[in-house]
Amino acid sequence: MSIIEVKNLEFVYGKNTPYEKKALDDINFSINEGEFVGIVGSTGSGKSTLVQHINGLIKLQSGNIEVLDINLSDKKPNLKLLRQGVGMLFQYPEYQLFADTVLQDVMFGPTNFDMDKEEAKESAINAIKMVGLDYEAIKERSPLELSGGQKRRVAMAGVLAYKPQILVLDEPTAGLDPKGKKEMLDLITSLKGNMVKTIIMVSHNMDEISKYTSRVIVLNNSKLIFDTTPADLFYNNELEEIDLLTPHIVRIVKQLNQKGFNLSRNILTEQQLVNELKKTKAGSNE
């Protein structure tokens, strides 16, 4: 079931000025309920501009977008309903924390979307627990006093607490160390199908995209140039031409195949590579 339809979307910054720049050029795609979609592209390709259209943060200029049956080309689309359905976590979301306590901060979203106080509190408690934080230990603490990783989890809880159907993540691991990145991505994966059905993730990290998403949309110079699976994208296309790095595992597989191995072109994780090498070794011993 399609829950996002983007048709002929175009957007120009600084329109009719000397600084005019086309950010999106005739973008067309749809996203079905339950997908985990990655959006990638070099800096300035239009990624953030695109996702900010999805929950109405950027006003439609040309083309059409329909999200959760809300048509953004309508004269007065219901933006409040749209933003309740599409939760967005920006880069460095911890900078958006503002309340005196963690509980108050996480309750802000559901209260703003008209939940009564008791329902908002229950939803906030559930969200705090779902992101792996100890509610009793953290509820009365200032979010500004927490560690970086805890702050990001609180920000995530603040979005999940109002129960969006779609979660949009713009560079969710930016600024985190390797351990923090893995924890955040594992958390995101655990949320899918549990607290949120559909996830859209913008990232410049192709290793993350290859391991965690099931579909990749690639933007380059404001145009959509690929819409495919991670395996098809990373094994069948020359990404260096559009300033994207091939994931480490894909590079290793390609190098091994050049040396005479015959490994699958669907390998995207370390464990998949280990399993394939074990099968290759077992086959050679028969």
Secondary structure, DSSP 8 states (H G I E B T S, - for coil): -EEEEEEEEEEEETTTSTT-EEEEEEEEEEEETT-EEEEE-STTSSHHHHHHHHTTSS---EEEEEETTEETTSSS--HHHHHHHEEEE-SSGGGG--SSSHHHHHHHHHHHTT--HHHHHHHHHHHHHHTT--HHHHTTS-GGGS-HHHHHHHHHHHHHTT--SEEEEESTTTT--HHHHHHHHHHHHHHBTTTBSEEEEE-S-HHHHHHH-SEEEEEETTEEEEEE-HHHHHHHS-GGGGT----HHHHHHHHHHHTT----TT--SHHHHHHHHHHHHHHHH-
